[in-house]
Amino acid sequence: MNQPLAYIDPQAKIARNVVIEPFSTIHKNVTIEEGTWIGPNVTIFEGAHIGKNVKIYPGASISSVPQDLKYKGEDTETYIGDNTVIREYVTISRGTDDRYKTVVGSNCLLMAYVHVAHDCLIGDNCIIANAVQIAGHVTVQDHAIIGGSSAIHQFVKVGSHTMLSGGSLVRKDVPPYTKAAREPLTYAGINSIGLRRRGFTSEKINEIQEIYRYIFLKGLNNSKALDLVELELSPSKERDEIINFIRSSDRGVMKGYSY
């Protein structure tokens, strides 16, 4: 159901049961799939691919031109996954010639005034609270929760199942399964409550906690800590994910716990 007061470019591909409210603008080269609701005063620019059952609230701007002076008009895209909710005045920029796309996964919640810059890759089941500002080229993995008014530096990587305190200034990578807080951003334990909610057993949570004791609590440098984790702890999916995340970090990871 498309309101006559909305503008929809004839070249946009809109599924039959999409609702587009008055005063919204849909540009060409946009795809919107079944069951999606586009609230009033939403602007969806070229290159946007909106999944099924997405809800986009008033004032949001999706797939706008990147705020990057290196952008020269190349064809790039923005992908929004199924069942994601984008609240009021969220802004999401499309990619540049780095990744050629910006992605927000499925089942995510982006609260009001969030900004997701060009070439960001946001995983599935993420919650990004009010006024979080995410710079370009950031990767946020599945099930991450980012507290309100946090600011994430460009090229940072936030691991899966993490919990970042509100107001965090994220200049370094945040490894999977952890909580992060304080200034400068510091390891604050593992995200045990979140892990339990997602079906992790007590044994698995204890295993993850033991891995991070080596990395953050024994006074070792990261290289030595990871070597000991590999030598002394049994292989597992979670162990290897943590090791690979830290070893592949370009910016380095956040500080260890300090009293």
Sequence and secondary structure as in RCSB ss.txt:
>XXXX:A:sequence
MNQPLAYIDPQAKIARNVVIEPFSTIHKNVTIEEGTWIGPNVTIFEGAHIGKNVKIYPGASISSVPQDLKYKGED
TETYIGDNTVIREYVTISRGTDDRYKTVVGSNCLLMAYVHVAHDCLIGDNCIIANAVQIAGHVTVQDHAIIGGSS
AIHQFVKVGSHTMLSGGSLVRKDVPPYTKAAREPLTYAGINSIGLRRRGFTSEKINEIQEIYRYIFLKGLNNSKA
LDLVELELSPSKERDEIINFIRSSDRGVMKGYSY
>XXXX:A:secstr
 B TTSEE TT EE TT EE TT EE SS EE TT EE TT EE TTEEE TT EE TT EEEE  S TT  S  
 EEEE TT EE TT EEE   TTTSEEEE TT EE TT EE TT EE SS EE TT EE TT EE TT EE TT 
EE TT EE TT EE TT EE SBB TTEEEETTTTEEEEE HHHHHHTT  HHHHHHHHHHHIIIIIS   HHHH
HHHHHHHS   HHHHHHHHHHHT SS B B    
